[in-house]
Amino acid sequence: MDELVRSLLADLSHNLDRLADQLEGEQPALARALRLESRDAAPIEASRAAEPRRAPLRPILYDALDAGALGPRRFDRLMLMEARARRR
């Protein structure tokens, strides 16, 4: 797997976890759904090896889509989940 894709997926996984942590108290169902997405986002070795950057989730999603790490349907689903989470 390309190193850029590994890094993007690790960033995506990390930021989904951060968002889920913020939503845990108010939106536990959404937090669980984000954690499931996070678990699927990055290969285990990528999530352990990469140093996650502290960046907003949207740019990481766009980068992952552009790099081919996310398909359009998954990208749309994650963008919708992120938008719903920000509204809460």
PyRosetta script that sets phi, psi and omega in degrees:
from pyrosetta import init, pose_from_sequence

init()
pose = pose_from_sequence("MDELVRSLLADLSHNLDRLADQLEGEQPALARALRLESRDAAPIEASRAAEPRRAPLRPILYDALDAGALGPRRFDRLMLMEARARRR")
pose.set_psi(1, 136.9)
pose.set_omega(1, -180.0)
pose.set_phi(2, -59.1)
pose.set_psi(2, 140.3)
pose.set_omega(2, -177.3)
pose.set_phi(3, -61.6)
pose.set_psi(3, -37.2)
pose.set_omega(3, 177.7)
pose.set_phi(4, -62.6)
pose.set_psi(4, -43.7)
pose.set_omega(4, 179.6)
pose.set_phi(5, -64.8)
pose.set_psi(5, -42.4)
pose.set_omega(5, 176.7)
pose.set_phi(6, -57.8)
pose.set_psi(6, -46.0)
pose.set_omega(6, -179.3)
pose.set_phi(7, -64.2)
pose.set_psi(7, -43.8)
pose.set_omega(7, 179.0)
pose.set_phi(8, -62.2)
pose.set_psi(8, -43.4)
pose.set_omega(8, -179.8)
pose.set_phi(9, -66.9)
pose.set_psi(9, -37.3)
pose.set_omega(9, 176.8)
pose.set_phi(10, -65.2)
pose.set_psi(10, -43.0)
pose.set_omega(10, 177.2)
pose.set_phi(11, -61.6)
pose.set_psi(11, -44.5)
pose.set_omega(11, -179.8)
pose.set_phi(12, -60.5)
pose.set_psi(12, -48.0)
pose.set_omega(12, 179.5)
pose.set_phi(13, -59.5)
pose.set_psi(13, -46.5)
pose.set_omega(13, -179.5)
pose.set_phi(14, -60.9)
pose.set_psi(14, -45.9)
pose.set_omega(14, -177.7)
pose.set_phi(15, -71.3)
pose.set_psi(15, -32.3)
pose.set_omega(15, 173.9)
pose.set_phi(16, -64.4)
pose.set_psi(16, -39.9)
pose.set_omega(16, 176.4)
pose.set_phi(17, -63.0)
pose.set_psi(17, -42.2)
pose.set_omega(17, 178.4)
pose.set_phi(18, -61.5)
pose.set_psi(18, -43.8)
pose.set_omega(18, 178.8)
pose.set_phi(19, -64.1)
pose.set_psi(19, -42.2)
pose.set_omega(19, 178.0)
pose.set_phi(20, -61.5)
pose.set_psi(20, -40.3)
pose.set_omega(20, 178.0)
pose.set_phi(21, -60.0)
pose.set_psi(21, -40.8)
pose.set_omega(21, -179.0)
pose.set_phi(22, -68.9)
pose.set_psi(22, -28.7)
pose.set_omega(22, -176.3)
pose.set_phi(23, -93.3)
pose.set_psi(23, -9.0)
pose.set_omega(23, -171.8)
pose.set_phi(24, -51.4)
pose.set_psi(24, -45.1)
pose.set_omega(24, -176.6)
pose.set_phi(25, -72.6)
pose.set_psi(25, -42.2)
pose.set_omega(25, -174.6)
pose.set_phi(26, -90.4)
pose.set_psi(26, -34.9)
pose.set_omega(26, -175.2)
pose.set_phi(27, -133.3)
pose.set_psi(27, 69.4)
pose.set_omega(27, -175.2)
pose.set_phi(28, -61.6)
pose.set_psi(28, -34.0)
pose.set_omega(28, 179.7)
pose.set_phi(29, -66.9)
pose.set_psi(29, -42.6)
pose.set_omega(29, 177.6)
pose.set_phi(30, -66.5)
pose.set_psi(30, -39.0)
pose.set_omega(30, 177.4)
pose.set_phi(31, -61.5)
pose.set_psi(31, -43.0)
pose.set_omega(31, 177.4)
pose.set_phi(32, -62.3)
pose.set_psi(32, -42.8)
pose.set_omega(32, 179.8)
pose.set_phi(33, -63.1)
pose.set_psi(33, -40.3)
pose.set_omega(33, 177.9)
pose.set_phi(34, -66.0)
pose.set_psi(34, -38.0)
pose.set_omega(34, 178.4)
pose.set_phi(35, -65.1)
pose.set_psi(35, -37.5)
pose.set_omega(35, 176.2)
pose.set_phi(36, -63.8)
pose.set_psi(36, -42.5)
pose.set_omega(36, 176.7)
pose.set_phi(37, -62.8)
pose.set_psi(37, -41.0)
pose.set_omega(37, -179.4)
pose.set_phi(38, -62.0)
pose.set_psi(38, -42.3)
pose.set_omega(38, -179.9)
pose.set_phi(39, -61.0)
pose.set_psi(39, -35.3)
pose.set_omega(39, -179.2)
pose.set_phi(40, -85.9)
pose.set_psi(40, -13.1)
pose.set_omega(40, -172.0)
pose.set_phi(41, -71.4)
pose.set_psi(41, -43.4)
pose.set_omega(41, -172.6)
pose.set_phi(42, -124.0)
pose.set_psi(42, 139.8)
pose.set_omega(42, 171.3)
pose.set_phi(43, -59.5)
pose.set_psi(43, 149.4)
pose.set_omega(43, -176.2)
pose.set_phi(44, -54.4)
pose.set_psi(44, -46.1)
pose.set_omega(44, -177.9)
pose.set_phi(45, -65.7)
pose.set_psi(45, -30.8)
pose.set_omega(45, 179.4)
pose.set_phi(46, -72.1)
pose.set_psi(46, -41.3)
pose.set_omega(46, -177.7)
pose.set_phi(47, -70.0)
pose.set_psi(47, -27.4)
pose.set_omega(47, 177.7)
pose.set_phi(48, -81.6)
pose.set_psi(48, -36.2)
pose.set_omega(48, -172.6)
pose.set_phi(49, -81.0)
pose.set_psi(49, -37.1)
pose.set_omega(49, -173.5)
pose.set_phi(50, -81.0)
pose.set_psi(50, 142.4)
pose.set_omega(50, 174.1)
pose.set_phi(51, -87.6)
pose.set_psi(51, 111.3)
pose.set_omega(51, -176.2)
pose.set_phi(52, -66.8)
pose.set_psi(52, 141.3)
pose.set_omega(52, 176.8)
pose.set_phi(53, -92.1)
pose.set_psi(53, 153.3)
pose.set_omega(53, 177.8)
pose.set_phi(54, -92.0)
pose.set_psi(54, 92.1)
pose.set_omega(54, -177.5)
pose.set_phi(55, -137.1)
pose.set_psi(55, 154.8)
pose.set_omega(55, 174.8)
pose.set_phi(56, -60.1)
pose.set_psi(56, 152.0)
pose.set_omega(56, -175.0)
pose.set_phi(57, -69.2)
pose.set_psi(57, -40.1)
pose.set_omega(57, -175.2)
pose.set_phi(58, -55.5)
pose.set_psi(58, -49.4)
pose.set_omega(58, 179.3)
pose.set_phi(59, -61.7)
pose.set_psi(59, -33.6)
pose.set_omega(59, 178.6)
pose.set_phi(60, -67.7)
pose.set_psi(60, -39.6)
pose.set_omega(60, 177.6)
pose.set_phi(61, -62.8)
pose.set_psi(61, -43.4)
pose.set_omega(61, 178.4)
pose.set_phi(62, -64.0)
pose.set_psi(62, -41.3)
pose.set_omega(62, 177.9)
pose.set_phi(63, -62.5)
pose.set_psi(63, -42.3)
pose.set_omega(63, -179.6)
pose.set_phi(64, -66.1)
pose.set_psi(64, -38.0)
pose.set_omega(64, 176.4)
pose.set_phi(65, -64.7)
pose.set_psi(65, -45.8)
pose.set_omega(65, -179.4)
pose.set_phi(66, -62.5)
pose.set_psi(66, -35.9)
pose.set_omega(66, -179.0)
pose.set_phi(67, -82.1)
pose.set_psi(67, -6.2)
pose.set_omega(67, -179.0)
pose.set_phi(68, 84.7)
pose.set_psi(68, 8.6)
pose.set_omega(68, -179.8)
pose.set_phi(69, -77.1)
pose.set_psi(69, -23.4)
pose.set_omega(69, 177.1)
pose.set_phi(70, -124.3)
pose.set_psi(70, 140.3)
pose.set_omega(70, 172.9)
pose.set_phi(71, -82.0)
pose.set_psi(71, 163.5)
pose.set_omega(71, -177.7)
pose.set_phi(72, -60.0)
pose.set_psi(72, -38.1)
pose.set_omega(72, -179.3)
pose.set_phi(73, -67.6)
pose.set_psi(73, -43.6)
pose.set_omega(73, 179.4)
pose.set_phi(74, -67.5)
pose.set_psi(74, -39.5)
pose.set_omega(74, 176.1)
pose.set_phi(75, -57.0)
pose.set_psi(75, -50.3)
pose.set_omega(75, -179.8)
pose.set_phi(76, -59.2)
pose.set_psi(76, -44.3)
pose.set_omega(76, -179.2)
pose.set_phi(77, -61.8)
pose.set_psi(77, -44.3)
pose.set_omega(77, -179.6)
pose.set_phi(78, -68.2)
pose.set_psi(78, -37.1)
pose.set_omega(78, 177.2)
pose.set_phi(79, -63.9)
pose.set_psi(79, -41.7)
pose.set_omega(79, 178.0)
pose.set_phi(80, -64.7)
pose.set_psi(80, -42.5)
pose.set_omega(80, 178.4)
pose.set_phi(81, -62.7)
pose.set_psi(81, -41.6)
pose.set_omega(81, 179.8)
pose.set_phi(82, -65.4)
pose.set_psi(82, -42.1)
pose.set_omega(82, 179.3)
pose.set_phi(83, -64.2)
pose.set_psi(83, -42.4)
pose.set_omega(83, 177.1)
pose.set_phi(84, -62.5)
pose.set_psi(84, -39.9)
pose.set_omega(84, -179.6)
pose.set_phi(85, -66.3)
pose.set_psi(85, -37.9)
pose.set_omega(85, 179.4)
pose.set_phi(86, -68.1)
pose.set_psi(86, -29.5)
pose.set_omega(86, 179.9)
pose.set_phi(87, -72.4)
pose.set_psi(87, -20.7)
pose.set_omega(87, -175.8)
pose.set_phi(88, -84.7)
pose.dump_pdb("model.pdb")
